[in-house]
Amino acid sequence: MKNDERVNADVKIAKSIGYTIFWFGIFAVILYRWFILNQTLMDTLDFFLVWFIASLAQFFALAIKGIPITYPVTMNKKEQLYFVFLVPLSTGILSALIVFFKIGSDIRRLLCGFTVSFFGTLFLFFLYRIILHMWEKRNT
């Protein structure tokens, strides 16, 4: 069989679909084990680490290649700024809700869950932007 560009493109698409199903599948298993089976993070550490490392590898691979975080949606600077602050905010709110339903209404734990999620996501976005800026600086 010849090494055809169309075959290579089809192989990349198939691998991408498989990776996406695998990535979301592991995430679904983690959520199922946490919320339905009431297992702890330590019980699901193997699944969580595989999912987390795959997520970070994808995150940094996209940043190093210079692909914007909002790809394939094109956004102007103002929309990107909204995105960078609204996504961490929604992540923090979702984390606080998970803490509320899983642990209870202790305000200290709710604020801790919100703060860690918000600043963690915001840090990752700024790290992504710094890597992207360095890529643009190097390649232009």
TIVO-2410 file (N, C-alpha, C; in nm, 3 decimals):
# residues 140
REC num residu      c1      c2      c3 atome chaine
REC   1      M   0.085  -0.118   0.000     N      A
REC   1      M   0.000   0.000   0.000    CA      A
REC   1      M   0.089   0.124   0.000     C      A
REC   2      K   0.052   0.219  -0.082     N      A
REC   2      K   0.126   0.343  -0.089    CA      A
REC   2      K   0.096   0.430   0.033     C      A
REC   3      N   0.192   0.514   0.064     N      A
REC   3      N   0.175   0.610   0.173    CA      A
REC   3      N   0.107   0.734   0.116     C      A
REC   4      D  -0.024   0.732   0.113     N      A
REC   4      D  -0.103   0.837   0.051    CA      A
REC   4      D  -0.144   0.941   0.156     C      A
REC   5      E  -0.150   1.068   0.116     N      A
REC   5      E  -0.191   1.175   0.207    CA      A
REC   5      E  -0.334   1.156   0.256     C      A
REC   6      R  -0.422   1.108   0.169     N      A
REC   6      R  -0.561   1.086   0.210    CA      A
REC   6      R  -0.570   0.977   0.316     C      A
REC   7      V  -0.490   0.873   0.301     N      A
REC   7      V  -0.490   0.765   0.402    CA      A
REC   7      V  -0.436   0.819   0.534     C      A
REC   8      N  -0.328   0.897   0.528     N      A
REC   8      N  -0.274   0.956   0.651    CA      A
REC   8      N  -0.375   1.045   0.720     C      A
REC   9      A  -0.449   1.125   0.642     N      A
REC   9      A  -0.551   1.212   0.700    CA      A
REC   9      A  -0.663   1.130   0.763     C      A
REC  10      D  -0.705   1.022   0.697     N      A
REC  10      D  -0.810   0.936   0.754    CA      A
REC  10      D  -0.764   0.867   0.881     C      A
REC  11      V  -0.637   0.826   0.886     N      A
REC  11      V  -0.583   0.763   1.006    CA      A
REC  11      V  -0.580   0.863   1.121     C      A
REC  12      K  -0.541   0.987   1.093     N      A
REC  12      K  -0.540   1.089   1.198    CA      A
REC  12      K  -0.680   1.117   1.251     C      A
REC  13      I  -0.778   1.120   1.162     N      A
REC  13      I  -0.916   1.143   1.204    CA      A
REC  13      I  -0.965   1.028   1.291     C      A
REC  14      A  -0.935   0.906   1.251     N      A
REC  14      A  -0.978   0.789   1.328    CA      A
REC  14      A  -0.912   0.788   1.466     C      A
REC  15      K  -0.783   0.820   1.472     N      A
REC  15      K  -0.715   0.824   1.601    CA      A
REC  15      K  -0.770   0.935   1.689     C      A
REC  16      S  -0.803   1.048   1.627     N      A
REC  16      S  -0.859   1.159   1.703    CA      A
REC  16      S  -0.994   1.122   1.762     C      A
REC  17      I  -1.078   1.056   1.685     N      A
REC  17      I  -1.209   1.012   1.736    CA      A
REC  17      I  -1.191   0.912   1.849     C      A
REC  18      G  -1.100   0.818   1.831     N      A
REC  18      G  -1.073   0.720   1.936    CA      A
REC  18      G  -1.022   0.783   2.063     C      A
REC  19      Y  -0.930   0.879   2.048     N      A
REC  19      Y  -0.876   0.948   2.166    CA      A
REC  19      Y  -0.987   1.025   2.238     C      A
REC  20      T  -1.072   1.092   2.163     N      A
REC  20      T  -1.179   1.170   2.224    CA      A
REC  20      T  -1.275   1.081   2.302     C      A
REC  21      I  -1.312   0.968   2.243     N      A
REC  21      I  -1.401   0.875   2.312    CA      A
REC  21      I  -1.332   0.820   2.437     C      A
REC  22      F  -1.204   0.787   2.425     N      A
REC  22      F  -1.128   0.735   2.539    CA      A
REC  22      F  -1.120   0.840   2.650     C      A
REC  23      W  -1.089   0.965   2.613     N      A
REC  23      W  -1.073   1.072   2.711    CA      A
REC  23      W  -1.203   1.099   2.786     C      A
REC  24      F  -1.314   1.115   2.711     N      A
REC  24      F  -1.442   1.139   2.775    CA      A
REC  24      F  -1.492   1.015   2.849     C      A
REC  25      G  -1.458   0.897   2.799     N      A
REC  25      G  -1.497   0.773   2.866    CA      A
REC  25      G  -1.433   0.760   3.003     C      A
REC  26      I  -1.304   0.790   3.011     N      A
REC  26      I  -1.237   0.784   3.140    CA      A
REC  26      I  -1.296   0.889   3.235     C      A
REC  27      F  -1.325   1.007   3.183     N      A
REC  27      F  -1.386   1.110   3.266    CA      A
REC  27      F  -1.523   1.065   3.317     C      A
REC  28      A  -1.601   1.001   3.230     N      A
REC  28      A  -1.733   0.951   3.272    CA      A
REC  28      A  -1.719   0.843   3.379     C      A
REC  29      V  -1.619   0.756   3.365     N      A
REC  29      V  -1.596   0.652   3.465    CA      A
REC  29      V  -1.558   0.715   3.599     C      A
REC  30      I  -1.474   0.817   3.595     N      A
REC  30      I  -1.435   0.885   3.719    CA      A
REC  30      I  -1.557   0.946   3.786     C      A
REC  31      L  -1.639   1.019   3.710     N      A
REC  31      L  -1.758   1.081   3.768    CA      A
REC  31      L  -1.854   0.976   3.823     C      A
REC  32      Y  -1.872   0.867   3.749     N      A
REC  32      Y  -1.960   0.759   3.794    CA      A
REC  32      Y  -1.909   0.701   3.925     C      A
REC  33      R  -1.782   0.674   3.934     N      A
REC  33      R  -1.727   0.614   4.055    CA      A
REC  33      R  -1.731   0.710   4.173     C      A
REC  34      W  -1.714   0.841   4.146     N      A
REC  34      W  -1.718   0.939   4.254    CA      A
REC  34      W  -1.859   0.962   4.306     C      A
REC  35      F  -1.954   0.982   4.214     N      A
REC  35      F  -2.086   1.028   4.256    CA      A
REC  35      F  -2.190   0.918   4.268     C      A
REC  36      I  -2.178   0.812   4.192     N      A
REC  36      I  -2.276   0.704   4.202    CA      A
REC  36      I  -2.228   0.598   4.302     C      A
REC  37      L  -2.102   0.558   4.289     N      A
REC  37      L  -2.048   0.456   4.378    CA      A
REC  37      L  -1.989   0.512   4.508     C      A
REC  38      N  -1.983   0.646   4.518     N      A
REC  38      N  -1.930   0.715   4.637    CA      A
REC  38      N  -1.788   0.673   4.672     C      A
REC  39      Q  -1.703   0.656   4.572     N      A
REC  39      Q  -1.563   0.625   4.596    CA      A
REC  39      Q  -1.485   0.755   4.611     C      A
REC  40      T  -1.372   0.747   4.677     N      A
REC  40      T  -1.290   0.866   4.699    CA      A
REC  40      T  -1.188   0.881   4.586     C      A
REC  41      L  -1.116   0.992   4.590     N      A
REC  41      L  -1.010   1.015   4.491    CA      A
REC  41      L  -0.904   0.907   4.501     C      A
REC  42      M  -0.872   0.864   4.619     N      A
REC  42      M  -0.769   0.760   4.636    CA      A
REC  42      M  -0.814   0.626   4.577     C      A
REC  43      D  -0.944   0.600   4.579     N      A
REC  43      D  -0.996   0.476   4.519    CA      A
REC  43      D  -0.987   0.480   4.367     C      A
REC  44      T  -0.996   0.599   4.311     N      A
REC  44      T  -0.996   0.613   4.164    CA      A
REC  44      T  -0.869   0.681   4.114     C      A
REC  45      L  -0.765   0.676   4.192     N      A
REC  45      L  -0.643   0.749   4.157    CA      A
REC  45      L  -0.584   0.703   4.025     C      A
REC  46      D  -0.591   0.574   3.992     N      A
REC  46      D  -0.535   0.525   3.867    CA      A
REC  46      D  -0.607   0.585   3.746     C      A
REC  47      F  -0.741   0.584   3.747     N      A
REC  47      F  -0.817   0.644   3.637    CA      A
REC  47      F  -0.794   0.795   3.631     C      A
REC  48      F  -0.795   0.858   3.749     N      A
REC  48      F  -0.779   1.003   3.753    CA      A
REC  48      F  -0.643   1.045   3.698     C      A
REC  49      L  -0.537   0.976   3.733     N      A
REC  49      L  -0.403   1.014   3.685    CA      A
REC  49      L  -0.390   0.996   3.534     C      A
REC  50      V  -0.446   0.888   3.480     N      A
REC  50      V  -0.443   0.868   3.334    CA      A
REC  50      V  -0.517   0.982   3.266     C      A
REC  51      W  -0.637   1.014   3.315     N      A
REC  51      W  -0.715   1.122   3.254    CA      A
REC  51      W  -0.645   1.257   3.269     C      A
REC  52      F  -0.590   1.284   3.387     N      A
REC  52      F  -0.525   1.412   3.414    CA      A
REC  52      F  -0.399   1.430   3.329     C      A
REC  53      I  -0.317   1.328   3.319     N      A
REC  53      I  -0.194   1.337   3.240    CA      A
REC  53      I  -0.227   1.352   3.092     C      A
REC  54      A  -0.329   1.280   3.044     N      A
REC  54      A  -0.371   1.296   2.904    CA      A
REC  54      A  -0.422   1.437   2.878     C      A
REC  55      S  -0.495   1.493   2.973     N      A
REC  55      S  -0.546   1.629   2.958    CA      A
REC  55      S  -0.433   1.731   2.954     C      A
REC  56      L  -0.337   1.717   3.044     N      A
REC  56      L  -0.224   1.810   3.045    CA      A
REC  56      L  -0.138   1.795   2.920     C      A
REC  57      A  -0.119   1.673   2.874     N      A
REC  57      A  -0.040   1.652   2.752    CA      A
REC  57      A  -0.107   1.720   2.633     C      A
REC  58      Q  -0.237   1.704   2.621     N      A
REC  58      Q  -0.310   1.769   2.512    CA      A
REC  58      Q  -0.305   1.921   2.527     C      A
REC  59      F  -0.323   1.970   2.646     N      A
REC  59      F  -0.322   2.113   2.675    CA      A
REC  59      F  -0.190   2.177   2.634     C      A
REC  60      F  -0.079   2.117   2.678     N      A
REC  60      F   0.051   2.175   2.647    CA      A
REC  60      F   0.094   2.151   2.503     C      A
REC  61      A   0.050   2.042   2.443     N      A
REC  61      A   0.081   2.017   2.302    CA      A
REC  61      A   0.016   2.124   2.214     C      A
REC  62      L  -0.107   2.161   2.245     N      A
REC  62      L  -0.174   2.266   2.168    CA      A
REC  62      L  -0.106   2.401   2.190     C      A
REC  63      A  -0.066   2.429   2.314     N      A
REC  63      A   0.000   2.557   2.343    CA      A
REC  63      A   0.134   2.566   2.272     C      A
REC  64      I   0.211   2.458   2.273     N      A
REC  64      I   0.344   2.460   2.212    CA      A
REC  64      I   0.334   2.474   2.060     C      A
REC  65      K   0.226   2.423   2.001     N      A
REC  65      K   0.206   2.435   1.856    CA      A
REC  65      K   0.152   2.572   1.816     C      A
REC  66      G   0.115   2.656   1.914     N      A
REC  66      G   0.067   2.789   1.884    CA      A
REC  66      G  -0.081   2.796   1.850     C      A
REC  67      I  -0.157   2.696   1.889     N      A
REC  67      I  -0.300   2.693   1.860    CA      A
REC  67      I  -0.374   2.765   1.972     C      A
REC  68      P  -0.458   2.864   1.939     N      A
REC  68      P  -0.530   2.938   2.043    CA      A
REC  68      P  -0.619   2.847   2.126     C      A
REC  69      I  -0.641   2.884   2.251     N      A
REC  69      I  -0.718   2.801   2.344    CA      A
REC  69      I  -0.864   2.791   2.300     C      A
REC  70      T  -0.913   2.886   2.224     N      A
REC  70      T  -1.052   2.885   2.181    CA      A
REC  70      T  -1.069   2.820   2.044     C      A
REC  71      Y  -0.965   2.758   1.990     N      A
REC  71      Y  -0.974   2.694   1.859    CA      A
REC  71      Y  -1.082   2.588   1.861     C      A
REC  72      P  -1.164   2.570   1.761     N      A
REC  72      P  -1.169   2.630   1.629    CA      A
REC  72      P  -1.255   2.755   1.620     C      A
REC  73      V  -1.308   2.803   1.734     N      A
REC  73      V  -1.390   2.924   1.734    CA      A
REC  73      V  -1.298   3.045   1.733     C      A
REC  74      T  -1.319   3.134   1.637     N      A
REC  74      T  -1.237   3.255   1.632    CA      A
REC  74      T  -1.303   3.361   1.720     C      A
REC  75      M  -1.222   3.424   1.802     N      A
REC  75      M  -1.271   3.527   1.893    CA      A
REC  75      M  -1.179   3.648   1.886     C      A
REC  76      N  -1.240   3.766   1.903     N      A
REC  76      N  -1.157   3.885   1.911    CA      A
REC  76      N  -1.102   3.896   2.053     C      A
REC  77      K  -1.021   3.997   2.079     N      A
REC  77      K  -0.954   4.011   2.209    CA      A
REC  77      K  -1.054   4.023   2.325     C      A
REC  78      K  -1.163   4.099   2.304     N      A
REC  78      K  -1.261   4.118   2.410    CA      A
REC  78      K  -1.331   3.986   2.442     C      A
REC  79      E  -1.369   3.909   2.340     N      A
REC  79      E  -1.433   3.780   2.362    CA      A
REC  79      E  -1.338   3.682   2.429     C      A
REC  80      Q  -1.210   3.684   2.393     N      A
REC  80      Q  -1.113   3.597   2.456    CA      A
REC  80      Q  -1.097   3.632   2.604     C      A
REC  81      L  -1.100   3.761   2.636     N      A
REC  81      L  -1.090   3.804   2.775    CA      A
REC  81      L  -1.210   3.753   2.856     C      A
REC  82      Y  -1.331   3.763   2.798     N      A
REC  82      Y  -1.449   3.708   2.864    CA      A
REC  82      Y  -1.433   3.557   2.884     C      A
REC  83      F  -1.384   3.489   2.782     N      A
REC  83      F  -1.365   3.344   2.790    CA      A
REC  83      F  -1.269   3.307   2.902     C      A
REC  84      V  -1.158   3.381   2.911     N      A
REC  84      V  -1.053   3.350   3.009    CA      A
REC  84      V  -1.104   3.371   3.152     C      A
REC  85      F  -1.199   3.459   3.174     N      A
REC  85      F  -1.250   3.479   3.309    CA      A
REC  85      F  -1.380   3.405   3.337     C      A
REC  86      L  -1.465   3.384   3.236     N      A
REC  86      L  -1.591   3.316   3.260    CA      A
REC  86      L  -1.576   3.165   3.276     C      A
REC  87      V  -1.484   3.104   3.204     N      A
REC  87      V  -1.465   2.960   3.218    CA      A
REC  87      V  -1.411   2.925   3.358     C      A
REC  88      P  -1.307   2.993   3.409     N      A
REC  88      P  -1.266   2.962   3.548    CA      A
REC  88      P  -1.376   2.992   3.650     C      A
REC  89      L  -1.455   3.098   3.626     N      A
REC  89      L  -1.564   3.129   3.717    CA      A
REC  89      L  -1.667   3.017   3.718     C      A
REC  90      S  -1.704   2.968   3.601     N      A
REC  90      S  -1.800   2.858   3.595    CA      A
REC  90      S  -1.741   2.730   3.653     C      A
REC  91      T  -1.611   2.709   3.635     N      A
REC  91      T  -1.545   2.592   3.695    CA      A
REC  91      T  -1.549   2.602   3.847     C      A
REC  92      G  -1.524   2.721   3.900     N      A
REC  92      G  -1.531   2.740   4.045    CA      A
REC  92      G  -1.670   2.719   4.100     C      A
REC  93      I  -1.771   2.770   4.030     N      A
REC  93      I  -1.909   2.752   4.075    CA      A
REC  93      I  -1.948   2.605   4.070     C      A
REC  94      L  -1.909   2.536   3.963     N      A
REC  94      L  -1.938   2.393   3.952    CA      A
REC  94      L  -1.870   2.314   4.063     C      A
REC  95      S  -1.747   2.350   4.094     N      A
REC  95      S  -1.675   2.284   4.203    CA      A
REC  95      S  -1.742   2.309   4.337     C      A
REC  96      A  -1.787   2.430   4.360     N      A
REC  96      A  -1.857   2.462   4.485    CA      A
REC  96      A  -1.988   2.382   4.495     C      A
REC  97      L  -2.058   2.368   4.383     N      A
REC  97      L  -2.181   2.288   4.385    CA      A
REC  97      L  -2.152   2.141   4.414     C      A
REC  98      I  -2.044   2.089   4.355     N      A
REC  98      I  -2.006   1.950   4.382    CA      A
REC  98      I  -1.973   1.932   4.529     C      A
REC  99      V  -1.898   2.027   4.586     N      A
REC  99      V  -1.865   2.020   4.729    CA      A
REC  99      V  -1.994   2.026   4.812     C      A
REC 100      F  -2.087   2.113   4.772     N      A
REC 100      F  -2.213   2.127   4.845    CA      A
REC 100      F  -2.291   1.996   4.846     C      A
REC 101      F  -2.305   1.933   4.730     N      A
REC 101      F  -2.384   1.810   4.722    CA      A
REC 101      F  -2.310   1.689   4.778     C      A
REC 102      K  -2.178   1.691   4.774     N      A
REC 102      K  -2.101   1.575   4.819    CA      A
REC 102      K  -2.071   1.582   4.969     C      A
REC 103      I  -2.034   1.700   5.019     N      A
REC 103      I  -1.989   1.712   5.158    CA      A
REC 103      I  -2.093   1.781   5.246     C      A
REC 104      G  -2.151   1.887   5.197     N      A
REC 104      G  -2.249   1.960   5.278    CA      A
REC 104      G  -2.231   2.109   5.259     C      A
REC 105      S  -2.301   2.184   5.340     N      A
REC 105      S  -2.306   2.329   5.322    CA      A
REC 105      S  -2.209   2.405   5.412     C      A
REC 106      D  -2.096   2.347   5.444     N      A
REC 106      D  -1.994   2.417   5.521    CA      A
REC 106      D  -1.935   2.526   5.432     C      A
REC 107      I  -1.954   2.653   5.469     N      A
REC 107      I  -1.914   2.766   5.384    CA      A
REC 107      I  -1.764   2.768   5.358     C      A
REC 108      R  -1.688   2.723   5.455     N      A
REC 108      R  -1.542   2.722   5.438    CA      A
REC 108      R  -1.501   2.625   5.327     C      A
REC 109      R  -1.560   2.507   5.326     N      A
REC 109      R  -1.529   2.409   5.222    CA      A
REC 109      R  -1.580   2.453   5.086     C      A
REC 110      L  -1.697   2.517   5.083     N      A
REC 110      L  -1.750   2.569   4.957    CA      A
REC 110      L  -1.656   2.673   4.898     C      A
REC 111      L  -1.612   2.766   4.981     N      A
REC 111      L  -1.519   2.869   4.933    CA      A
REC 111      L  -1.385   2.810   4.893     C      A
REC 112      C  -1.341   2.711   4.964     N      A
REC 112      C  -1.213   2.646   4.930    CA      A
REC 112      C  -1.225   2.576   4.795     C      A
REC 113      G  -1.334   2.503   4.772     N      A
REC 113      G  -1.354   2.436   4.644    CA      A
REC 113      G  -1.362   2.536   4.530     C      A
REC 114      F  -1.435   2.646   4.552     N      A
REC 114      F  -1.446   2.749   4.448    CA      A
REC 114      F  -1.310   2.812   4.420     C      A
REC 115      T  -1.239   2.850   4.526     N      A
REC 115      T  -1.111   2.921   4.509    CA      A
REC 115      T  -1.007   2.835   4.439     C      A
REC 116      V  -0.993   2.711   4.481     N      A
REC 116      V  -0.894   2.623   4.420    CA      A
REC 116      V  -0.926   2.600   4.272     C      A
REC 117      S  -1.051   2.574   4.241     N      A
REC 117      S  -1.089   2.551   4.102    CA      A
REC 117      S  -1.074   2.677   4.016     C      A
REC 118      F  -1.119   2.790   4.069     N      A
REC 118      F  -1.112   2.914   3.993    CA      A
REC 118      F  -0.967   2.952   3.963     C      A
REC 119      F  -0.885   2.958   4.067     N      A
REC 119      F  -0.747   3.001   4.046    CA      A
REC 119      F  -0.664   2.896   3.973     C      A
REC 120      G  -0.695   2.768   3.991     N      A
REC 120      G  -0.625   2.663   3.917    CA      A
REC 120      G  -0.652   2.674   3.767     C      A
REC 121      T  -0.778   2.691   3.730     N      A
REC 121      T  -0.814   2.706   3.589    CA      A
REC 121      T  -0.759   2.836   3.533     C      A
REC 122      L  -0.768   2.943   3.609     N      A
REC 122      L  -0.714   3.072   3.564    CA      A
REC 122      L  -0.563   3.064   3.543     C      A
REC 123      F  -0.493   2.996   3.634     N      A
REC 123      F  -0.349   2.977   3.619    CA      A
REC 123      F  -0.316   2.898   3.492     C      A
REC 124      L  -0.390   2.792   3.465     N      A
REC 124      L  -0.367   2.715   3.344    CA      A
REC 124      L  -0.391   2.799   3.218     C      A
REC 125      F  -0.493   2.882   3.220     N      A
REC 125      F  -0.519   2.969   3.104    CA      A
REC 125      F  -0.407   3.070   3.084     C      A
REC 126      F  -0.359   3.129   3.193     N      A
REC 126      F  -0.249   3.225   3.179    CA      A
REC 126      F  -0.120   3.156   3.136     C      A
REC 127      L  -0.096   3.037   3.187     N      A
REC 127      L   0.019   2.959   3.143    CA      A
REC 127      L   0.009   2.927   2.994     C      A
REC 128      Y  -0.110   2.892   2.949     N      A
REC 128      Y  -0.134   2.865   2.807    CA      A
REC 128      Y  -0.104   2.991   2.725     C      A
REC 129      R  -0.152   3.104   2.772     N      A
REC 129      R  -0.131   3.230   2.701    CA      A
REC 129      R   0.017   3.267   2.696     C      A
REC 130      I   0.090   3.244   2.803     N      A
REC 130      I   0.234   3.273   2.805    CA      A
REC 130      I   0.307   3.185   2.705     C      A
REC 131      I   0.274   3.055   2.703     N      A
REC 131      I   0.338   2.965   2.607    CA      A
REC 131      I   0.303   3.007   2.465     C      A
REC 132      L   0.177   3.042   2.440     N      A
REC 132      L   0.135   3.085   2.308    CA      A
REC 132      L   0.206   3.213   2.267     C      A
REC 133      H   0.223   3.307   2.359     N      A
REC 133      H   0.293   3.431   2.329    CA      A
REC 133      H   0.439   3.404   2.294     C      A
REC 134      M   0.502   3.314   2.368     N      A
REC 134      M   0.640   3.278   2.338    CA      A
REC 134      M   0.652   3.212   2.202     C      A
REC 135      W   0.552   3.129   2.165     N      A
REC 135      W   0.552   3.064   2.034    CA      A
REC 135      W   0.539   3.168   1.923     C      A
REC 136      E   0.445   3.264   1.942     N      A
REC 136      E   0.425   3.369   1.842    CA      A
REC 136      E   0.551   3.455   1.828     C      A
REC 137      K   0.615   3.486   1.939     N      A
REC 137      K   0.735   3.567   1.938    CA      A
REC 137      K   0.850   3.495   1.864     C      A
REC 138      R   0.861   3.365   1.885     N      A
REC 138      R   0.965   3.288   1.823    CA      A
REC 138      R   0.941   3.266   1.673     C      A
REC 139      N   0.815   3.252   1.633     N      A
REC 139      N   0.783   3.218   1.495    CA      A
REC 139      N   0.741   3.336   1.408     C      A
REC 140      T   0.748   3.457   1.459     N      A
REC 140      T   0.715   3.572   1.373    CA      A
REC 140      T   0.831   3.665   1.360     C      A
***
